[in-house]
Amino acid sequence: MNRILVSLLGLFWILSGCATTNGGQSPRILAHSKYVAMGSSFAAGAGIGPIQTGSPERCSRTVNNYASLVASALKLDLVDVSCSGASTDHILGNWNELPPQIESVGPDTRLVTVTIGGNDLRYVGWLFASSCRLGVSAYPGPCRDVLAPSDADYLRLEEQLQKMATEIRRRAPQARVFFVQYVTLLSDPTCPLEIIASEDAIVGRQIASRLASITAQVARANGIYTIQADIASRSHTPCAAEPWSNGLSKGYDTKNGAPWHPNAAGHEAISQMLIKSM
């Protein structure tokens, strides 16, 4: 772990574009400030470690996700409401027994991070479905039929992210806000640890690209920082020497974390990018 951390730190000092900054942000974050982390499984850290005490089991909110690592390093008071399967609807509204994630954001919040949007576009669902059609699945049950997102889906995502950004600003005007991009999952070309049809991989890359573009666009329009985990992770896909994400292949062991998701090293990398940007 020390070797990986040293190499990551060196990389982040070289890469000037890992975080784009936009005007209107608050001063540096002080110790014991309130930090609210929102998002989907890519924020929750699905499968990479023990679940946070007292958190809903279905959320797969782990003790070593990027928010937990940032809070520990900077001595912040973390309120982690990220949850596996969450979409922008669950940031802004109830999800069965779970209140809207954004309700945790208030006037005393000084830091907000969000990774969201993939489930709005059925991104990981598309990857799982493609792998399953080729006979590879990490979970029991029949293959699901997942549709690629439509132009209307992308437009709705942009509208939802704009509502979310506006509401965060309204609730926490003094907070520093970061949109954290999804890590890159697919090599180009794909590798043996990424079992997916080539035509499905093309669609997967298109979804990831448009998701990142829309997220960055909304961030710029609202003076929000973007952590460019998508760019920083392009050379850390599942078959790389130091992967930041898991693919899916025959015999996949879910003890390594959820397939088609960032792994523990990916969360460590994102946490370092966030800390460097504070």
Secondary structure as GFF3:
##gff-version 3
##sequence-region A 1 278
A	DSSP	alpha_helix	2	14	.	.	.	ID=ss1
A	DSSP	beta_strand	19	20	.	.	.	ID=ss2
A	DSSP	beta_strand	34	39	.	.	.	ID=ss3
A	DSSP	alpha_helix	41	44	.	.	.	ID=ss4
A	DSSP	three_ten_helix	57	59	.	.	.	ID=ss5
A	DSSP	alpha_helix	66	74	.	.	.	ID=ss6
A	DSSP	beta_strand	77	80	.	.	.	ID=ss7
A	DSSP	alpha_helix	88	92	.	.	.	ID=ss8
A	DSSP	three_ten_helix	101	104	.	.	.	ID=ss9
A	DSSP	beta_strand	109	115	.	.	.	ID=ss10
A	DSSP	alpha_helix	123	133	.	.	.	ID=ss11
A	DSSP	alpha_helix	151	171	.	.	.	ID=ss12
A	DSSP	beta_strand	176	180	.	.	.	ID=ss13
A	DSSP	alpha_helix	198	221	.	.	.	ID=ss14
A	DSSP	beta_strand	225	227	.	.	.	ID=ss15
A	DSSP	alpha_helix	229	232	.	.	.	ID=ss16
A	DSSP	beta_strand	245	246	.	.	.	ID=ss17
A	DSSP	three_ten_helix	254	256	.	.	.	ID=ss18
A	DSSP	beta_strand	261	262	.	.	.	ID=ss19
A	DSSP	alpha_helix	264	277	.	.	.	ID=ss20
###
